[in-house]
Amino acid sequence: MTEHSVLAGHFAASAARVAASEGPILILQDTTEFIYGRSQQGKIGFTKTINAGRYKAGQPNVLTLCGVLMHSSLAVTLTGTPSA
């Protein structure tokens, strides 16, 4: 089982719906971050590090964030109707 085999049917169905639509199709995209805490940060689930200010003693407080980035797209017509 591969990612391509799982998504192939979805890609084909989307292409058929777009081909059947009249006029331009807009693809609206968004990225959402799902952040969660881990007792031991590692490369699994690593998204980024952020500067969280400084400790009272002056040293920087750098936090490692873990989670998932979700990239989503929605195909709509110029009137905002989802592509059927």
N, C-alpha and C positions, 0 to 999 in steps of 0.2 A: 504494500500500500504506500503510495507516495502522495505528496501534497498535490502534484499535478493531476493524478487520477481522481482525487477527492473533488478538486475544483473544476475539472474539465466540463462536467455537465452544467455547472453554474455559469461558466464562461460562455458556453454554447447557447444556453437559454437567454442570457443577457444580450448577446450579439443578435439573436433572432428578434428579441423585443425592440431593440434599437433600430434594426433594419425595417421593422414593420411600422415604426413611428414616422409621422410626417414632421418635417422641420428639424431644427437643431435640438440636440439633447445636451443639457448641462450636467456635468458631473460635480456634485458638491462633496468636498472632502473635509475630514476632521481627524485630529489625533487627540486621544484621551489618555491620560496617565492614571493607572491604578497603582497606588503606592501602598506598600505594607512594610511592617517592621520585621526584622530578623534578628535573632540573638547573635548570629555570626554572619556578617556580611561577606559575601564572596562573589564570584563572577556569575553564579546562578541568580537570575532575576535582577542583576545590576542594571540600573537605568542611567544614573549620573551621580556626581558629587556636587554638593552645594556649599556655599560659604554661609554659615549660620551665625556670623558675628564673631565675637571674641569672648573667651573666658575671663573672669575677673583678674587673673594673673597676666592677661594680655595676649596669650597664645591664641592662634586662630582656632575656631570651632568648625571643622569641616565634617559634614555628614554625608554618609553614603546612602543613597536611596535605592531601594529594591522594589520591583513591581513588574508591570506589564504595560507596554505601549500598544494601544488598539488604534489601528488606522481603518477608518470606515469611509465608504463612498455611497452616495445616493444619486441615481440617475433620474432627472426630472425634465419635463418639457419647459418651454419658455413661460408657460402659465403657472408652473410650480406643481403640476400633476406628476406623480411618479410614473416613470416609463412603464407602460403595460406590457 
